[in-house]
Amino acid sequence: MNPSHPSSASLVFGIDGGGTKTIAWLASVTAASQTDEQVILGKGSSGPSNQRAVGPGVAMNNLDAAIAAAFEDAGLPRQTVEAACLGLAGADRDSDRRVVEDWAEFSRLAKSVIVINDAIPLLNTGQNTGTGVALIAGTGSLAWGRNASGNTARCGGWGYLFSDEGSAFGIGRAVLIAVSRAVDGRGGQTRLVSDVVEHFKLSSPQEIVAAVYSHEVPRAVVAETAFLAFSASNEGDSVAEEILRQAATELASMVVVTARRLKLDAALSLSITGAVLLQNATFRQQVISKIEATNIKLERTNVIPDAVAGAVNIAARRAVQ
């Protein structure tokens, strides 16, 4: 990108990392800058940086690769920046956060580093003031919120083995369960059987087992099948429609529980992101309708295509303090 970089400006990094990809934006900020007025100098991307999904080694390597790509895109040599905010899936846990903080210190990423969960930046984009509820439905899922008193609450985000409802993994897993049940004769017939066989380029449904379990990252393979539920639902497949109804119900429930814990029922600012919600407008509206059906008053709904922008804003505030 390589726009001009004023000598009086500080460099900052905003990073958004999840179970599928990692996005890093390098920006310049001056003491006079206001939120969302930073100049984006370079953008980089790489693979997943959720430690629980790919392990600490792979996650840190992907963080490093995204940062290096952003510097290259900006046409700048790699250097220690003033501040960096890393919004990462799973970063609520102290043990995971320490791994990232140790890596950041070793790599001399920034003079000031903040590692937070990937929902917090959503409440720091656009006109958001840091309060409300953020809903993520990407490879995984999570609802996280903060009220004006500074109290926080979360719902979901327990990982793919026993959570991540309504996420790409959750929907993909439901697709594969429906296929296995249909083939066995235990469940309703569905076009998902032929769709999954075609997706994996197999000759029979029985080969699905090897296609999934032999993959280096089975979770990612499962998540990739989520789109089949949307295409089958659009064609009137009742099994796919039920999968999406259940997914929408789960995501709405996460938001409702979080909002009520924070007493935001009467005026909720909802920020949403993640491929499942961003790429499927009908499904997104289904989730919103289910939230509203519980008498939660949605004051504002913000669809956030680039959560990393919120991480840049947080880093910028750190840099000019």
C-alpha positions as CSV (number, residue, x, y, z in Angstrom):
1,M,0.0,0.0,0.0
2,N,2.8,2.3,1.0
3,P,1.0,5.7,1.7
4,S,3.1,8.5,3.2
5,H,4.1,8.0,6.8
6,P,4.6,11.4,8.6
7,S,7.8,11.4,10.7
8,S,5.8,12.6,13.8
9,A,3.5,9.5,13.6
10,S,3.7,6.3,15.6
11,L,3.3,2.9,14.1
12,V,0.7,0.6,15.6
13,F,-0.6,-2.9,14.8
14,G,-4.2,-4.2,15.0
15,I,-4.5,-8.0,14.7
16,D,-7.6,-10.2,14.4
17,G,-6.9,-13.9,14.7
18,G,-9.3,-16.9,14.8
19,G,-9.7,-20.5,13.8
20,T,-9.4,-19.9,10.0
21,K,-7.2,-16.9,9.4
22,T,-5.2,-14.1,10.9
23,I,-5.4,-10.5,9.7
24,A,-2.8,-7.8,10.6
25,W,-3.2,-4.1,9.8
26,L,-0.2,-1.7,10.2
27,A,-1.3,1.9,10.8
28,S,0.2,5.2,11.6
29,V,-1.3,7.4,14.3
30,T,-0.5,10.9,15.7
31,A,-1.4,12.4,19.1
32,A,-4.1,14.4,17.4
33,S,-5.7,11.3,15.8
34,Q,-9.2,10.3,16.8
35,T,-10.8,6.9,16.6
36,D,-11.1,5.6,13.0
37,E,-8.8,8.3,11.7
38,Q,-5.6,6.2,11.6
39,V,-3.9,5.8,8.2
40,I,-3.6,2.1,7.3
41,L,-0.2,1.6,5.8
42,G,-0.2,-2.2,5.1
43,K,-2.3,-5.3,5.5
44,G,-1.2,-8.9,5.9
45,S,-2.9,-12.2,6.4
46,S,-2.0,-15.8,7.2
47,G,-3.5,-19.0,8.6
48,P,-5.3,-19.5,12.0
49,S,-3.9,-18.2,15.3
50,N,-6.3,-19.9,17.7
51,Q,-4.0,-21.9,19.9
52,R,-6.7,-24.3,20.9
53,A,-7.3,-25.2,17.2
54,V,-3.8,-25.4,15.8
55,G,-1.4,-25.4,18.8
56,P,0.8,-22.6,20.1
57,G,3.6,-23.1,17.6
58,V,1.5,-22.9,14.5
59,A,-0.5,-20.0,16.0
60,M,2.6,-17.9,16.7
61,N,4.1,-18.7,13.3
62,N,0.9,-17.4,11.7
63,L,0.9,-14.3,13.7
64,D,4.5,-13.6,12.7
65,A,3.6,-14.3,9.0
66,A,0.7,-11.9,9.0
67,I,2.8,-9.1,10.6
68,A,5.7,-9.7,8.2
69,A,3.2,-9.5,5.3
70,A,1.8,-6.2,6.6
71,F,5.3,-4.6,6.8
72,E,6.0,-5.8,3.2
73,D,2.7,-4.4,2.0
74,A,3.6,-1.1,3.5
75,G,7.0,-1.1,2.0
76,L,8.6,-0.7,5.4
77,P,11.3,-2.7,7.2
78,R,10.2,-4.8,10.1
79,Q,10.6,-2.8,13.3
80,T,9.2,-2.5,16.9
81,V,6.0,-0.5,16.7
82,E,4.6,1.8,19.5
83,A,1.6,-0.3,20.4
84,A,-0.2,-3.5,19.3
85,C,-3.6,-4.9,20.0
86,L,-4.1,-8.6,19.3
87,G,-7.7,-9.7,19.3
88,L,-7.5,-13.5,19.3
89,A,-9.9,-16.3,19.7
90,G,-9.4,-18.1,23.0
91,A,-7.3,-15.2,24.5
92,D,-9.6,-14.9,27.6
93,R,-7.6,-17.6,29.2
94,D,-4.5,-16.5,31.2
95,S,-2.4,-19.4,29.9
96,D,-3.1,-18.7,26.3
97,R,-2.6,-14.9,26.8
98,R,0.8,-15.5,28.4
99,V,2.0,-17.5,25.4
100,V,1.2,-14.7,23.1
101,E,2.6,-12.0,25.4
102,D,5.9,-14.0,25.7
103,W,6.1,-14.4,21.9
104,A,5.4,-10.7,21.4
105,E,8.2,-9.7,23.8
106,F,10.6,-12.2,22.2
107,S,9.8,-10.9,18.7
108,R,9.9,-7.2,19.9
109,L,6.6,-6.6,18.3
110,A,5.7,-3.5,20.2
111,K,6.6,-1.3,23.2
112,S,3.0,-1.8,24.5
113,V,1.1,-5.0,23.8
114,I,-2.5,-5.8,24.7
115,V,-3.9,-9.3,24.1
116,I,-7.6,-9.6,24.3
117,N,-10.4,-11.9,23.0
118,D,-11.5,-11.4,19.5
119,A,-14.9,-10.0,20.4
120,I,-13.7,-6.9,22.2
121,P,-12.5,-5.1,19.1
122,L,-16.0,-5.3,17.6
123,L,-17.2,-2.9,20.3
124,N,-14.5,-0.5,19.3
125,T,-15.3,0.1,15.7
126,G,-17.2,2.9,13.9
127,Q,-19.6,4.7,16.3
128,N,-19.3,2.0,19.0
129,T,-18.3,3.3,22.4
130,G,-17.0,0.0,23.9
131,T,-20.3,-1.1,25.3
132,G,-22.9,-3.6,24.0
133,V,-22.8,-7.2,22.9
134,A,-20.5,-8.6,20.2
135,L,-21.5,-11.8,18.4
136,I,-19.0,-13.8,16.4
137,A,-19.9,-16.8,14.2
138,G,-16.9,-17.8,12.2
139,T,-15.1,-21.1,12.5
140,G,-16.1,-20.9,16.2
141,S,-18.7,-18.8,18.0
142,L,-18.9,-16.5,21.0
143,A,-21.0,-13.7,22.5
144,W,-19.2,-11.2,24.7
145,G,-20.5,-7.9,26.2
146,R,-19.7,-4.9,28.4
147,N,-22.1,-2.4,29.9
148,A,-21.5,1.3,30.8
149,S,-20.4,0.3,34.4
150,G,-17.6,-1.8,33.0
151,N,-19.1,-5.1,33.8
152,T,-18.5,-7.9,31.3
153,A,-20.2,-11.2,30.4
154,R,-19.7,-13.9,27.9
155,C,-21.7,-16.9,26.5
156,G,-20.4,-19.8,24.4
157,G,-16.8,-20.0,23.1
158,W,-16.0,-23.2,25.0
159,G,-14.3,-24.7,22.0
160,Y,-15.3,-27.1,19.2
161,L,-15.5,-30.3,21.3
162,F,-18.5,-29.2,23.4
163,S,-19.5,-25.7,22.2
164,D,-19.2,-23.4,19.1
165,E,-22.9,-23.7,18.4
166,G,-24.0,-21.8,15.3
167,S,-20.5,-21.5,14.0
168,A,-19.2,-22.8,10.7
169,F,-17.8,-25.8,12.6
170,G,-21.1,-26.3,14.5
171,I,-23.2,-26.1,11.3
172,G,-20.7,-28.3,9.4
173,R,-20.7,-30.9,12.1
174,A,-24.6,-30.9,11.9
175,V,-24.3,-31.4,8.2
176,L,-22.1,-34.5,8.6
177,I,-24.3,-35.9,11.3
178,A,-27.3,-35.5,9.1
179,V,-25.5,-37.3,6.2
180,S,-24.5,-40.2,8.4
181,R,-28.0,-40.6,9.8
182,A,-29.5,-40.4,6.3
183,V,-27.1,-43.0,4.9
184,D,-27.8,-45.3,7.9
185,G,-31.5,-44.9,7.6
186,R,-31.8,-43.3,11.0
187,G,-32.6,-39.8,9.8
188,G,-34.5,-38.0,7.1
189,Q,-33.3,-38.1,3.5
190,T,-31.5,-35.1,2.4
191,R,-29.6,-33.7,-0.6
192,L,-26.7,-33.1,1.8
193,V,-25.6,-36.7,1.2
194,S,-24.8,-36.1,-2.5
195,D,-23.6,-32.5,-1.8
196,V,-21.0,-33.7,0.7
197,V,-19.9,-36.5,-1.5
198,E,-19.4,-34.1,-4.4
199,H,-17.7,-31.5,-2.1
200,F,-15.0,-34.0,-1.1
201,K,-14.9,-35.5,-4.6
202,L,-15.7,-39.0,-3.3
203,S,-17.3,-42.0,-5.0
204,S,-19.4,-43.0,-2.0
205,P,-20.6,-41.5,1.4
206,Q,-18.6,-44.1,3.3
207,E,-15.4,-42.4,2.1
208,I,-16.3,-39.3,4.1
209,V,-14.7,-40.8,7.2
210,A,-11.2,-40.9,5.7
211,A,-11.7,-37.5,4.0
212,V,-12.3,-35.9,7.4
213,Y,-10.4,-37.9,10.0
214,S,-7.2,-38.2,7.9
215,H,-6.9,-34.5,7.5
216,E,-4.2,-32.7,9.5
217,V,-6.8,-30.2,10.9
218,P,-10.2,-32.1,10.9
219,R,-11.9,-29.1,12.5
220,A,-11.2,-26.9,9.5
221,V,-12.5,-29.6,7.1
222,V,-15.7,-29.9,9.0
223,A,-16.2,-26.1,9.1
224,E,-15.8,-25.9,5.3
225,T,-18.9,-28.0,4.8
226,A,-21.1,-25.4,6.5
227,F,-21.9,-23.6,3.2
228,L,-23.6,-26.8,2.0
229,A,-26.3,-26.3,4.6
230,F,-27.0,-22.8,3.2
231,S,-27.2,-23.9,-0.4
232,A,-29.3,-26.9,0.4
233,S,-31.7,-24.8,2.5
234,N,-32.1,-22.4,-0.4
235,E,-33.2,-25.3,-2.5
236,G,-35.9,-26.2,0.1
237,D,-34.1,-29.2,1.8
238,S,-36.0,-29.6,5.1
239,V,-33.0,-31.2,6.9
240,A,-30.8,-28.3,6.0
241,E,-33.5,-25.8,7.0
242,E,-33.7,-27.4,10.4
243,I,-29.9,-27.3,10.9
244,L,-29.9,-23.5,10.3
245,R,-33.0,-23.0,12.5
246,Q,-31.2,-24.6,15.3
247,A,-28.0,-22.7,14.6
248,A,-29.8,-19.4,14.6
249,T,-31.6,-20.2,17.9
250,E,-28.2,-21.0,19.5
251,L,-26.6,-17.8,18.4
252,A,-29.6,-15.7,19.4
253,S,-29.6,-17.4,22.8
254,M,-26.0,-16.4,23.4
255,V,-26.8,-12.8,22.8
256,V,-29.9,-12.8,24.9
257,V,-28.2,-14.4,27.9
258,T,-25.2,-12.0,27.7
259,A,-27.5,-8.9,27.3
260,R,-29.6,-9.9,30.3
261,R,-26.6,-10.5,32.5
262,L,-25.5,-7.0,31.7
263,K,-29.0,-5.5,32.0
264,L,-28.8,-4.3,28.4
265,D,-32.3,-5.6,27.5
266,A,-33.9,-2.2,27.0
267,A,-31.3,-0.7,24.6
268,L,-28.9,-3.2,23.1
269,S,-26.1,-2.3,20.7
270,L,-25.3,-5.5,18.8
271,S,-22.1,-5.9,16.8
272,I,-21.8,-9.0,14.6
273,T,-19.1,-10.6,12.5
274,G,-17.7,-13.9,11.2
275,A,-18.2,-15.5,7.9
276,V,-21.4,-17.4,8.9
277,L,-23.1,-14.1,9.6
278,L,-21.4,-11.8,7.1
279,Q,-21.9,-14.1,4.1
280,N,-25.5,-15.1,4.7
281,A,-27.9,-12.2,5.0
282,T,-31.1,-14.3,5.4
283,F,-29.5,-16.3,8.2
284,R,-28.2,-13.1,9.9
285,Q,-31.7,-11.7,9.9
286,Q,-33.1,-15.0,11.3
287,V,-30.7,-14.6,14.2
288,I,-31.7,-11.0,14.8
289,S,-35.4,-11.8,14.6
290,K,-35.0,-14.5,17.2
291,I,-33.2,-12.0,19.5
292,E,-36.0,-9.5,19.1
293,A,-38.7,-12.2,19.7
294,T,-37.4,-12.4,23.3
295,N,-38.3,-8.7,24.0
296,I,-34.7,-7.5,23.7
297,K,-34.8,-4.1,22.2
298,L,-32.1,-3.7,19.6
299,E,-31.1,0.0,19.6
300,R,-28.5,-0.6,16.9
301,T,-27.1,-3.5,14.9
302,N,-23.6,-3.1,13.5
303,V,-22.4,-5.5,10.8
304,I,-18.6,-5.4,11.1
305,P,-16.7,-6.8,8.1
306,D,-13.3,-6.0,9.5
307,A,-13.0,-6.6,13.2
308,V,-9.3,-5.8,12.9
309,A,-10.3,-2.1,12.6
310,G,-11.3,-2.2,16.2
311,A,-8.0,-3.7,17.2
312,V,-6.2,-0.8,15.4
313,N,-8.4,1.7,17.3
314,I,-7.4,0.1,20.7
315,A,-3.7,0.1,19.7
316,A,-3.9,3.7,18.6
317,R,-5.3,4.8,21.9
318,R,-2.5,3.0,23.7
319,A,0.0,4.7,21.5
320,V,-1.1,8.3,22.1
321,Q,-1.8,8.0,25.9
